[in-house]
Amino acid sequence: MEKIHQSLEESADRDFDNIKIDGCDGANRQQSAEGFTANLKYLVVGIIFGIVFLKAEIISWFRIQEMFRLDSFHMYGVIGSAVVVGLVSIWLIKKFNIKTLSGEMVSIADKTFDKGQIYGGVLFGTGWAITGACPGPLFAQIGAGYLAVSITLLSAIAGTWIYGLVRARLPH
């Protein structure tokens, strides 16, 4: 059992080194593991988040198409308010050195611009426009009964897996 744990730690360190090498960031470096009951809070927040998405019509294919046709401000207002909340949250975390619920420091790496972000954004936006779903509300859409979105979810998983395979060879 100890060998498996050591192997997993070495694998995680190797992955972290690869992230530093190929320029990707966002690695979860949480030191303490959370148990099953502690993870229930994420399930509850996710369910509430999905209900809010449903009630706000964020998961509506028609609302998303209105946005891409520039027929409605609704989705732009939602996205804009999310950006503002994110900016204020990051500023507060950095200014007051806010820690996680388990007491660990929050480390937010500085971002650098790369032209690959433009290509990725265009690809992401194209998929979003075609499917009417970005990754955030996929589970809420499936939960609301839009089972055709399962194809979009499987495609997102496949795309993420493929990216993981070719990440080191991409120009980051």
C-alpha positions as CSV (number, residue, x, y, z in Angstrom):
1,M,0.0,0.0,0.0
2,E,2.8,2.3,0.8
3,K,4.4,1.7,-2.6
4,I,1.2,2.7,-4.3
5,H,0.9,5.9,-2.3
6,Q,4.6,6.8,-3.0
7,S,4.0,6.0,-6.7
8,L,1.0,8.4,-6.7
9,E,3.0,11.1,-5.0
10,E,5.9,10.7,-7.5
11,S,3.4,10.9,-10.4
12,A,1.8,14.0,-9.0
13,D,5.2,15.7,-8.6
14,R,6.1,14.7,-12.2
15,D,2.8,16.1,-13.4
16,F,3.5,19.3,-11.5
17,D,7.0,19.5,-13.1
18,N,5.4,19.0,-16.5
19,I,3.0,21.9,-15.8
20,K,5.9,24.1,-15.0
21,I,7.8,23.0,-18.1
22,D,5.0,23.4,-20.6
23,G,3.6,26.6,-19.2
24,C,0.2,25.3,-18.0
25,D,-0.9,26.4,-14.6
26,G,-3.9,25.7,-12.4
27,A,-2.5,22.6,-10.6
28,N,-4.3,21.7,-7.4
29,R,-1.6,21.6,-4.8
30,Q,-3.8,21.1,-1.8
31,Q,-1.8,19.5,1.0
32,S,-4.6,17.8,3.0
33,A,-7.1,15.3,1.6
34,E,-10.7,15.8,2.3
35,G,-13.0,12.9,3.4
36,F,-16.3,11.8,2.1
37,T,-18.4,14.0,4.4
38,A,-16.2,17.0,3.7
39,N,-16.8,16.5,0.0
40,L,-20.6,16.6,0.5
41,K,-20.4,20.4,0.7
42,Y,-19.2,20.4,-2.9
43,L,-22.2,18.3,-3.9
44,V,-24.6,20.6,-2.1
45,V,-23.1,23.7,-3.6
46,G,-23.1,22.1,-7.1
47,I,-26.8,21.2,-6.8
48,I,-27.7,24.7,-5.7
49,F,-25.5,26.1,-8.5
50,G,-27.4,23.9,-11.0
51,I,-30.8,25.1,-9.7
52,V,-29.7,28.7,-10.0
53,F,-28.5,28.1,-13.6
54,L,-31.8,26.5,-14.4
55,K,-33.9,29.3,-12.9
56,A,-31.8,32.0,-14.5
57,E,-32.2,30.3,-17.9
58,I,-28.4,30.2,-18.2
59,I,-28.6,26.6,-19.5
60,S,-31.3,27.5,-22.1
61,W,-30.1,26.7,-25.6
62,F,-32.3,29.5,-26.8
63,R,-30.7,32.1,-24.4
64,I,-27.3,31.0,-25.6
65,Q,-28.3,31.3,-29.2
66,E,-29.8,34.8,-28.5
67,M,-26.4,35.8,-27.1
68,F,-24.5,34.6,-30.2
69,R,-27.0,36.3,-32.5
70,L,-26.7,39.5,-30.4
71,D,-30.4,39.5,-29.8
72,S,-30.4,39.7,-26.0
73,F,-28.2,41.2,-23.3
74,H,-29.2,38.5,-20.7
75,M,-26.2,36.2,-21.1
76,Y,-23.8,39.1,-21.4
77,G,-25.1,40.4,-18.1
78,V,-24.6,37.0,-16.5
79,I,-21.1,36.6,-17.9
80,G,-20.2,40.2,-17.0
81,S,-21.4,39.9,-13.5
82,A,-19.4,36.6,-13.1
83,V,-16.3,38.4,-14.3
84,V,-16.8,41.2,-11.8
85,V,-17.4,38.7,-8.9
86,G,-14.3,36.8,-10.0
87,L,-12.1,40.0,-10.1
88,V,-13.3,41.2,-6.7
89,S,-12.9,37.7,-5.2
90,I,-9.3,37.4,-6.5
91,W,-8.5,40.9,-5.2
92,L,-9.9,40.1,-1.8
93,I,-8.1,36.8,-1.6
94,K,-4.7,38.5,-2.4
95,K,-5.3,41.6,-0.3
96,F,-6.3,39.8,2.9
97,N,-4.3,36.6,2.4
98,I,-7.5,34.5,2.8
99,K,-6.9,30.9,3.5
100,T,-9.0,27.8,2.5
101,L,-11.5,26.3,4.8
102,S,-8.8,23.8,5.9
103,G,-6.4,26.6,6.7
104,E,-4.1,26.4,3.7
105,M,-2.7,29.4,1.8
106,V,-4.3,30.2,-1.5
107,S,-1.7,30.6,-4.2
108,I,-2.8,32.3,-7.4
109,A,-0.2,32.3,-10.1
110,D,0.3,35.3,-12.4
111,K,-1.0,34.7,-15.9
112,T,0.9,35.4,-19.1
113,F,-0.8,36.0,-22.4
114,D,-0.1,33.6,-25.3
115,K,-1.5,33.5,-28.8
116,G,-2.6,29.9,-28.1
117,Q,-5.3,31.3,-25.8
118,I,-6.9,33.0,-28.8
119,Y,-7.0,29.7,-30.7
120,G,-8.4,27.9,-27.7
121,G,-11.0,30.6,-27.1
122,V,-12.1,30.5,-30.7
123,L,-12.4,26.7,-30.5
124,F,-14.2,26.9,-27.2
125,G,-16.6,29.6,-28.5
126,T,-17.3,27.6,-31.6
127,G,-18.2,24.5,-29.7
128,W,-20.3,26.6,-27.3
129,A,-22.2,28.2,-30.2
130,I,-22.8,24.9,-32.0
131,T,-23.9,22.9,-28.9
132,G,-25.5,25.6,-26.9
133,A,-23.5,24.6,-23.8
134,C,-20.3,25.5,-22.2
135,P,-18.8,23.1,-19.6
136,G,-20.3,24.8,-16.6
137,P,-24.0,24.0,-17.1
138,L,-23.6,20.7,-18.8
139,F,-24.6,18.7,-15.7
140,A,-27.4,21.1,-14.9
141,Q,-28.7,20.6,-18.5
142,I,-28.5,16.8,-18.1
143,G,-30.2,17.1,-14.7
144,A,-33.0,19.2,-16.2
145,G,-33.7,16.4,-18.7
146,Y,-31.8,17.6,-21.8
147,L,-30.3,14.2,-22.3
148,A,-28.9,15.0,-25.8
149,V,-26.3,17.2,-23.9
150,S,-24.7,13.9,-22.8
151,I,-23.1,13.9,-26.2
152,T,-21.6,17.3,-25.5
153,L,-20.4,16.1,-22.1
154,L,-18.7,13.1,-23.7
155,S,-17.2,15.3,-26.3
156,A,-15.8,17.7,-23.7
157,I,-14.3,14.8,-21.8
158,A,-12.7,13.4,-25.0
159,G,-11.4,16.8,-25.9
160,T,-9.9,17.3,-22.4
161,W,-8.3,13.8,-22.6
162,I,-6.8,14.5,-26.0
163,Y,-5.5,17.9,-24.8
164,G,-3.8,16.0,-21.9
165,L,-2.1,13.7,-24.4
166,V,-0.8,16.4,-26.7
167,R,-0.3,19.3,-24.1
168,A,3.5,19.0,-24.0
169,R,3.7,19.3,-27.8
170,L,1.5,22.4,-28.0
171,P,2.9,26.0,-28.2
172,H,2.0,27.4,-24.8
